[in-house]
Amino acid sequence: MIKLTNVTIGIDQGDDVLFSDYEDGGEMWTGGGSRQRVRKVTFSERFKSPPAVHVSLSMWDMDSATNARADVTAQKITEKGFEIIFYTWADTRVARARVRWMAIGEVKSEDDWELY
């Protein structure tokens, strides 16, 4: 748990298309090859420490003839950014996926002094 006391709190957010494999016959749509996508996200402003990050699918377009399997998570969270990892397995065919994210944490305020 992150506890914030007497600080300036920053909230950054975004909505990113991770891939669109349907149009060009990409691996997520054909079901072969890599079953994972990684997207690096850079925050619009640096946090003082790694923030709490929440990610969720905001759109997914999957083949109805196969099972819908997907996992989306945030990893390698730093003060500057993080990675979104989308993963599927077995016979699942994914045409497109978009992820919405939100980061909440402490940011520098005008009252923060750096003496040295």
TORMI-521632 format. One record per residue: x, y, z of N, C-alpha, C in turn; residue number from 0. Coordinates in Angstrom, 1 decimal, always signed. Atoms other than C-alpha are relative to their C-alpha. Layout:
N
SITE_nX_nY_nZ_caX_caY_caZ_cX_cY_cZ_num
SITE_X_Y_Z_X_Y_Z_X_Y_Z_NUM .
...
***
This chain:
116
SITE_nX_nY_nZ_caX_caY_caZ_cX_cY_cZ_num
SITE_+0.8_-1.2_+0.0_+0.0_+0.0_+0.0_+0.9_+1.2_+0.0_0 .
SITE_-0.7_-1.3_+0.0_+1.2_+3.5_-0.8_-0.8_+0.9_+0.8_1 .
SITE_+0.7_-1.0_-0.9_+0.4_+6.0_+1.9_+0.5_+1.4_-0.4_2 .
SITE_-0.3_-1.4_+0.4_+0.4_+9.7_+0.8_-0.4_+0.9_+1.1_3 .
SITE_+0.4_-1.0_-1.0_+0.5_+12.4_+3.5_+0.7_+1.3_-0.3_4 .
SITE_-0.5_-1.3_+0.2_+0.9_+16.1_+3.0_+0.9_+0.1_-1.2_5 .
SITE_-0.8_+0.0_+1.2_+2.1_+15.7_-0.5_-0.9_+0.5_-1.2_6 .
SITE_+0.7_-0.2_+1.2_+1.2_+16.8_-4.0_-0.2_-1.3_-0.8_7 .
SITE_+0.4_+1.3_+0.7_-0.6_+13.9_-5.8_-0.1_+0.3_-1.4_8 .
SITE_+0.1_-0.1_+1.5_-0.2_+13.5_-9.5_-0.8_-1.2_-0.5_9 .
SITE_+0.7_+1.1_+0.7_-2.5_+11.4_-11.7_+0.3_+0.2_-1.5_10 .
SITE_-0.3_+0.1_+1.4_-1.4_+10.5_-15.2_-0.8_-1.1_-0.6_11 .
SITE_+0.8_+1.0_+0.5_-3.5_+8.5_-17.6_+0.1_-0.1_-1.6_12 .
SITE_-0.1_+0.1_+1.5_-3.7_+7.2_-21.2_-0.8_-1.2_-0.5_13 .
SITE_+0.7_+1.1_+0.7_-5.4_+4.9_-23.7_+0.7_-0.3_-1.2_14 .
SITE_-0.9_+0.3_+1.1_-3.1_+3.1_-26.1_-0.4_-1.2_-0.7_15 .
SITE_+0.2_+1.2_+0.8_-3.7_+0.7_-29.0_+1.3_-0.8_+0.1_16 .
SITE_-1.2_+0.8_-0.1_-1.3_-2.1_-28.3_+0.4_-0.7_-1.4_17 .
SITE_-0.2_+0.6_+1.3_-1.7_-3.8_-31.7_-1.3_-0.1_-0.8_18 .
SITE_+1.1_+0.3_+0.9_-4.0_-4.3_-34.7_+0.5_-1.0_-1.0_19 .
SITE_-0.6_+1.0_+0.9_-3.0_-7.6_-36.3_-1.0_-0.5_-1.1_20 .
SITE_+1.0_+0.5_+1.0_-6.2_-8.3_-38.3_+0.3_+0.4_-1.4_21 .
SITE_-0.2_-0.6_+1.4_-5.4_-6.0_-41.3_+1.2_-0.6_-0.7_22 .
SITE_-1.2_+0.4_+0.7_-1.9_-7.3_-41.9_+0.4_-1.4_+0.3_23 .
SITE_-0.3_+1.4_-0.3_-2.2_-10.9_-40.8_+1.1_-0.3_+1.0_24 .
SITE_-1.0_+0.1_-1.0_-0.1_-10.4_-37.7_-0.2_-1.2_+0.9_25 .
SITE_+0.0_+1.2_-0.8_+0.8_-13.1_-35.2_-1.1_-0.2_+1.0_26 .
SITE_+1.1_+0.2_-0.9_-1.9_-12.4_-32.7_-1.3_-0.4_-0.7_27 .
SITE_+1.1_+0.4_+0.8_-4.5_-12.8_-35.4_+0.1_-1.4_-0.6_28 .
SITE_-0.2_+1.3_+0.6_-3.0_-15.9_-37.1_+0.1_-1.1_+1.1_29 .
SITE_-0.1_+1.0_-1.1_-2.4_-17.6_-33.7_+1.4_-0.7_+0.0_30 .
SITE_-1.4_+0.6_+0.0_+1.3_-18.4_-34.5_+1.0_+1.1_+0.5_31 .
SITE_-1.1_-0.9_-0.4_+4.5_-16.9_-33.3_-0.2_+0.6_+1.4_32 .
SITE_+0.1_-0.6_-1.3_+4.7_-14.5_-30.3_-1.4_+0.2_+0.4_33 .
SITE_+1.4_-0.1_-0.5_+1.6_-14.5_-28.1_+0.1_+1.1_+1.1_34 .
SITE_-0.2_-1.1_-1.0_+2.8_-11.4_-26.1_+0.3_+1.3_-0.7_35 .
SITE_-0.4_-1.3_+0.5_+3.0_-7.7_-26.8_+0.4_+0.9_+1.2_36 .
SITE_-0.5_-0.9_-1.1_+4.9_-5.1_-24.7_+0.0_+1.4_-0.6_37 .
SITE_+0.0_-1.4_+0.4_+4.3_-1.4_-24.9_+0.6_+0.8_+1.2_38 .
SITE_-0.6_-0.9_-0.9_+6.5_+1.1_-23.1_-0.8_+1.3_+0.1_39 .
SITE_+0.8_-1.3_-0.3_+4.7_+4.1_-21.5_+0.9_+0.9_+0.8_40 .
SITE_-0.8_-1.0_-0.7_+6.5_+7.3_-20.5_-1.0_+1.0_+0.6_41 .
SITE_+0.9_-0.9_-0.7_+4.7_+9.5_-17.9_+0.2_+1.4_-0.6_42 .
SITE_-0.1_-1.4_+0.5_+4.0_+13.1_-18.9_+0.9_+0.9_+0.9_43 .
SITE_-0.8_-0.7_-0.9_+5.8_+14.2_-15.8_+0.6_-1.1_+1.0_44 .
SITE_-0.6_+1.0_-0.9_+8.2_+12.3_-13.4_-0.6_+0.0_+1.3_45 .
SITE_+0.5_+0.2_-1.4_+6.8_+11.0_-10.1_+1.2_+0.0_+0.9_46 .
SITE_-1.1_+0.0_-1.0_+8.9_+11.3_-6.9_+0.5_-1.4_+0.3_47 .
SITE_-0.3_+1.4_-0.3_+8.7_+7.5_-6.4_-0.9_-0.8_-1.0_48 .
SITE_+0.8_+0.7_+0.8_+7.2_+4.7_-8.4_-1.5_+0.1_+0.4_49 .
SITE_+1.4_-0.1_-0.4_+3.4_+5.3_-8.5_-0.8_-1.3_-0.1_50 .
SITE_+0.9_+1.1_+0.2_+0.5_+2.9_-8.3_-0.5_+0.1_-1.4_51 .
SITE_+0.4_+0.0_+1.4_-0.4_+1.9_-11.8_-1.1_-1.1_-0.2_52 .
SITE_+1.1_+0.8_+0.3_-3.7_+0.4_-13.0_-0.2_-0.1_-1.5_53 .
SITE_+0.2_+0.2_+1.4_-4.2_-1.1_-16.4_-1.3_-0.9_-0.3_54 .
SITE_+1.2_+0.9_+0.4_-7.4_-2.6_-18.1_-0.2_+0.1_-1.5_55 .
SITE_+0.3_+0.0_+1.4_-8.5_-3.6_-21.5_-1.2_+1.0_-0.2_56 .
SITE_+1.1_-1.0_+0.3_-10.6_-0.7_-23.0_-0.6_-0.4_-1.3_57 .
SITE_+0.6_+0.6_+1.2_-11.2_-2.6_-26.3_+0.8_-1.3_-0.3_58 .
SITE_-0.6_+1.2_+0.5_-10.6_-6.1_-27.5_-0.9_-0.5_-1.1_59 .
SITE_+0.7_+0.6_+1.2_-11.6_-7.7_-30.8_+0.6_-1.4_-0.2_60 .
SITE_-0.5_+1.4_+0.1_-11.3_-11.5_-30.7_-0.9_-0.8_-0.9_61 .
SITE_+0.7_+1.0_+0.8_-12.3_-14.3_-33.0_-1.0_-0.7_+0.8_62 .
SITE_+1.1_+0.7_-0.7_-15.6_-15.8_-31.9_+0.1_-1.5_-0.1_63 .
SITE_-0.1_+1.5_+0.2_-14.6_-19.3_-33.1_+1.0_-0.6_+1.0_64 .
SITE_-0.9_+0.5_-1.0_-11.9_-19.6_-30.4_-0.3_+0.5_+1.4_65 .
SITE_+0.2_-0.5_-1.4_-11.7_-19.2_-26.7_+0.7_+1.4_+0.2_66 .
SITE_-0.6_-1.3_-0.2_-11.1_-15.6_-25.5_+0.8_-0.1_+1.3_67 .
SITE_-1.0_+0.0_-1.1_-8.0_-15.6_-23.3_+0.9_+1.2_-0.1_68 .
SITE_-0.9_-1.2_+0.0_-6.1_-12.5_-22.3_+0.4_+0.3_+1.4_69 .
SITE_-0.6_-0.5_-1.3_-3.9_-11.2_-19.5_+0.7_+1.3_-0.3_70 .
SITE_-0.6_-1.2_+0.2_-2.9_-7.6_-19.2_+0.5_+0.5_+1.3_71 .
SITE_-0.6_-0.5_-1.3_-0.6_-6.1_-16.5_+1.0_+1.1_-0.3_72 .
SITE_-1.0_-1.0_+0.0_+1.8_-3.4_-15.7_+1.3_-0.6_+0.7_73 .
SITE_-1.3_+0.5_-0.7_+5.5_-4.2_-14.9_+1.1_+1.0_-0.2_74 .
SITE_-1.1_-0.9_+0.1_+8.8_-2.5_-14.5_-0.4_+1.5_+0.2_75 .
SITE_+0.5_-1.4_-0.3_+7.2_+0.6_-12.9_+1.1_+0.8_+0.6_76 .
SITE_-1.0_-1.0_-0.5_+9.5_+3.5_-12.3_-0.6_+1.4_+0.2_77 .
SITE_+0.5_-1.4_-0.1_+9.2_+7.2_-11.6_-0.3_+0.6_-1.4_78 .
SITE_+0.1_-0.6_+1.4_+9.5_+7.8_-15.4_-1.1_-0.7_-0.9_79 .
SITE_+0.9_+0.7_+0.8_+7.2_+5.1_-16.8_-0.2_-1.5_+0.4_80 .
SITE_+0.2_+1.4_-0.3_+6.3_+1.4_-17.0_-0.2_-0.7_-1.4_81 .
SITE_+0.3_+0.8_+1.2_+5.6_-1.4_-19.5_-1.4_-0.7_+0.2_82 .
SITE_+1.3_+0.8_+0.0_+2.1_-2.8_-20.4_+0.4_-1.3_-0.7_83 .
SITE_-0.2_+1.3_+0.6_+2.2_-6.5_-21.1_-1.3_-0.6_-0.3_84 .
SITE_+1.2_+0.7_+0.4_-0.6_-8.2_-23.0_+0.4_-1.4_-0.5_85 .
SITE_-0.4_+1.4_+0.2_-0.5_-12.0_-23.2_-1.2_-0.8_-0.3_86 .
SITE_+1.1_+1.0_+0.2_-2.7_-14.7_-24.7_+0.7_-1.3_-0.3_87 .
SITE_-0.6_+1.3_+0.2_-2.2_-18.4_-25.3_-1.0_-0.9_-0.7_88 .
SITE_+0.7_+1.1_+0.6_-3.4_-21.6_-26.9_-0.6_+0.5_-1.4_89 .
SITE_+0.5_-0.3_+1.3_-5.8_-21.1_-29.9_-0.7_+1.4_-0.1_90 .
SITE_+0.6_-1.3_+0.0_-7.0_-17.6_-29.0_+0.6_+0.9_-1.2_91 .
SITE_-0.4_-0.9_+1.1_-7.0_-15.2_-32.0_-0.5_+1.4_+0.3_92 .
SITE_+0.4_-1.3_-0.4_-6.9_-11.5_-31.2_+0.3_+0.9_-1.2_93 .
SITE_-0.1_-1.0_+1.1_-7.5_-8.9_-34.0_+0.6_+1.3_+0.5_94 .
SITE_-0.5_-1.3_-0.5_-6.9_-5.8_-31.9_-0.2_+0.1_+1.5_95 .
SITE_+0.1_-0.2_-1.5_-6.4_-4.7_-28.3_+0.4_+1.5_+0.3_96 .
SITE_-0.3_-1.3_-0.5_-6.4_-1.3_-26.6_-0.1_+0.0_+1.5_97 .
SITE_-0.1_+0.1_-1.4_-5.4_-0.7_-23.0_-0.1_+1.5_+0.6_98 .
SITE_+0.1_-1.3_-0.7_-6.4_+2.2_-20.7_+0.8_-0.2_+1.3_99 .
SITE_-0.8_+0.1_-1.2_-4.0_+3.0_-17.8_-0.1_+1.3_+0.8_100 .
SITE_+0.0_-1.1_-0.9_-3.8_+5.3_-14.8_+1.1_-0.2_+1.0_101 .
SITE_-1.1_+0.1_-1.0_-0.9_+6.1_-12.5_-0.3_+1.1_+1.0_102 .
SITE_+0.2_-0.9_-1.1_-1.3_+7.8_-9.1_+1.1_-0.1_+0.9_103 .
SITE_-1.1_+0.0_-1.0_+1.5_+8.9_-6.9_+0.5_+1.4_+0.3_104 .
SITE_-0.5_-1.3_-0.5_+3.5_+11.7_-5.3_+0.9_+0.6_-1.1_105 .
SITE_-0.8_-0.8_+0.9_+5.0_+14.4_-7.5_+0.5_+1.2_+0.8_106 .
SITE_-0.6_-1.2_-0.6_+7.2_+17.4_-6.7_-1.0_+1.2_+0.0_107 .
SITE_+0.8_-1.2_-0.1_+5.5_+20.5_-5.5_+0.9_+1.3_+0.0_108 .
SITE_-0.8_-1.3_-0.1_+6.6_+24.2_-5.5_+0.7_+0.2_+1.3_109 .
SITE_-0.5_-0.2_-1.3_+7.3_+23.9_-1.8_+1.2_-1.0_+0.2_110 .
SITE_-1.1_+0.9_-0.2_+9.9_+21.1_-2.3_+1.3_+0.8_-0.3_111 .
SITE_-1.3_-0.7_+0.2_+13.4_+22.6_-1.9_+1.1_-1.0_-0.2_112 .
SITE_-1.2_+0.8_+0.2_+16.6_+21.1_-3.2_+1.2_+0.9_+0.4_113 .
SITE_-1.1_-0.9_-0.5_+19.5_+22.7_-1.2_+1.3_-0.3_-0.7_114 .
SITE_-1.3_+0.4_+0.5_+22.4_+20.8_-2.8_-0.1_-0.6_-1.3_115 .
***
